[in-house]
Amino acid sequence: MTTWESVQEFLSEPTTWSGPDSIWARLGEHIWVSVAAVIIAGILVLPLAVWLGHIRHGSGIATALVNIGRAVPSFGILAIAFLVLVQMGAGVGEPWAVLVALVALAAPPMFTNTVAGIQAVQPATIESARGMGLTEREVLTGVELPLSAPLMMEGLRIAFVQVIATATLGALVAWGGLGRYIVDGFAQQDMGKLIVGAVLVGLLAIAAELGLSAMQRATTPRGMRPAR
Amino acid sequence: MRVLGQTSPLVDWDWIGRNLDQIADRTWQHLSLTAVSVGIGLVISVALAIVALRWRWSYTPITWVTGLLYTIPSLALFALLVPVVGLNATNAVIALTSYTLLIIIRNLVAGIDGVPEAVLEAADGMGYTRRARFWKMEVPLALPVIIAGLRIATVTTVGLVTVTAVLGLGGYGYFILRGLNTFFWTQILVGVVLSVVLATILDIGFLFLQKALSPWARRA
């Protein structure tokens, strides 16, 4: 059977389109865990990052965090989160370990880009804002945050794309998501399932990248956009 | 056989002692997959960076295509390559190499672009040909940025090699996958810790190389 024929066969099965192993169910799982991980990471790190950026401290921590984050394989974080949660009594197949690992992966880029983004605002700009009589809060919300929005959005984009990619590995720790098709495709030597899963994961990652790049451009204050 | 919920010691030193041979084999596999992928990645990146520097308009499409490759999750890329090349080391090397391209090319181009205009004018004044100026002035001055790119590419690749366990390879990733399937803590920890150690050693190695190759920066 050729690859194309097995893809067609997989796509013609009713379980591909309805039930707990359908494309919709797997896509839904993949997206909700990814979105939840980024939101939780944001709630956990953004207040600290914004404060550190505002008082112009913490760029050393930010750099170290990125370097450490890069050296630890995301598959390793996932495996350790899985074993810790199972030891703590979580059920195998539940999404919690994946969620914890994804939060840990999403946090560093969001933290670092927020600190760096706020610190990249020119001191002269902040001085003029203070000179115009803005309160500290107004300096933060009216000047520092809008000017650092593009870098903060870049952090969100990097985090989200990485989270989508690593959620795929969730199938290796007994969870679902679209990676289920790839891992099952390998295990069952089902070429159709393997390729459909891979294409869906690839498209989802590219869609996330393009969507958030567009948002990054949209949040850039008009005065900072390159002249046409 | 280990059963879920059964308490096993966090680190079973006996297991490590009994499996040193296997750990050495997997170290070699991890290292060679990383070295081959980053090596091929560097060669392709140098070629593409030369194209991008010579014909500026080509830089945007080159970063676009390599960026697209970089975005595709590794598990998906391994899977997509199965019908093309099969389940083997070629598959792993093609995928791993494709992830290094964006990082290395960006730093190659940024490094060369970062050479100050005054240096170029000084070289021209000293009678350097364009080719001699490129190899003797621009490349050496760009080396710190170029090596910074190689460092990031190498550390990232060490992490991604673990995922090739699904192809029956994996280096240290083999231990992680085996440990997950048998709920064996020690094996998972060995896989993760050794992977981090390998990434750190290579990172520090590149840092020394970078310092050795840019002696002028030492005083600064």
Boltz contact constraints between the chains, C-beta under 6 A:
constraints:
  - contact:
      token1: [A, 3]
      token2: [B, 83]
      max_distance: 6.0
  - contact:
      token1: [A, 70]
      token2: [B, 155]
      max_distance: 6.0
  - contact:
      token1: [A, 71]
      token2: [B, 155]
      max_distance: 6.0
  - contact:
      token1: [A, 71]
      token2: [B, 196]
      max_distance: 6.0
  - contact:
      token1: [A, 71]
      token2: [B, 199]
      max_distance: 6.0
  - contact:
      token1: [A, 71]
      token2: [B, 200]
      max_distance: 6.0
  - contact:
      token1: [A, 72]
      token2: [B, 196]
      max_distance: 6.0
  - contact:
      token1: [A, 73]
      token2: [B, 159]
      max_distance: 6.0
  - contact:
      token1: [A, 73]
      token2: [B, 162]
      max_distance: 6.0
  - contact:
      token1: [A, 73]
      token2: [B, 195]
      max_distance: 6.0
  - contact:
      token1: [A, 75]
      token2: [B, 162]
      max_distance: 6.0
  - contact:
      token1: [A, 75]
      token2: [B, 163]
      max_distance: 6.0
  - contact:
      token1: [A, 76]
      token2: [B, 192]
      max_distance: 6.0
  - contact:
      token1: [A, 79]
      token2: [B, 176]
      max_distance: 6.0
  - contact:
      token1: [A, 79]
      token2: [B, 180]
      max_distance: 6.0
  - contact:
      token1: [A, 79]
      token2: [B, 188]
      max_distance: 6.0
  - contact:
      token1: [A, 165]
      token2: [B, 73]
      max_distance: 6.0
  - contact:
      token1: [A, 168]
      token2: [B, 73]
      max_distance: 6.0
  - contact:
      token1: [A, 168]
      token2: [B, 75]
      max_distance: 6.0
  - contact:
      token1: [A, 179]
      token2: [B, 75]
      max_distance: 6.0
  - contact:
      token1: [A, 182]
      token2: [B, 75]
      max_distance: 6.0
  - contact:
      token1: [A, 182]
      token2: [B, 79]
      max_distance: 6.0
  - contact:
      token1: [A, 186]
      token2: [B, 166]
      max_distance: 6.0
  - contact:
      token1: [A, 194]
      token2: [B, 79]
      max_distance: 6.0
  - contact:
      token1: [A, 198]
      token2: [B, 76]
      max_distance: 6.0
  - contact:
      token1: [A, 198]
      token2: [B, 79]
      max_distance: 6.0
  - contact:
      token1: [A, 198]
      token2: [B, 80]
      max_distance: 6.0
  - contact:
      token1: [A, 201]
      token2: [B, 73]
      max_distance: 6.0
  - contact:
      token1: [A, 201]
      token2: [B, 76]
      max_distance: 6.0
  - contact:
      token1: [A, 202]
      token2: [B, 72]
      max_distance: 6.0
  - contact:
      token1: [A, 202]
      token2: [B, 76]
      max_distance: 6.0
  - contact:
      token1: [A, 205]
      token2: [B, 71]
      max_distance: 6.0
  - contact:
      token1: [A, 205]
      token2: [B, 73]
      max_distance: 6.0
  - contact:
      token1: [A, 206]
      token2: [B, 71]
      max_distance: 6.0
  - contact:
      token1: [A, 209]
      token2: [B, 71]
      max_distance: 6.0
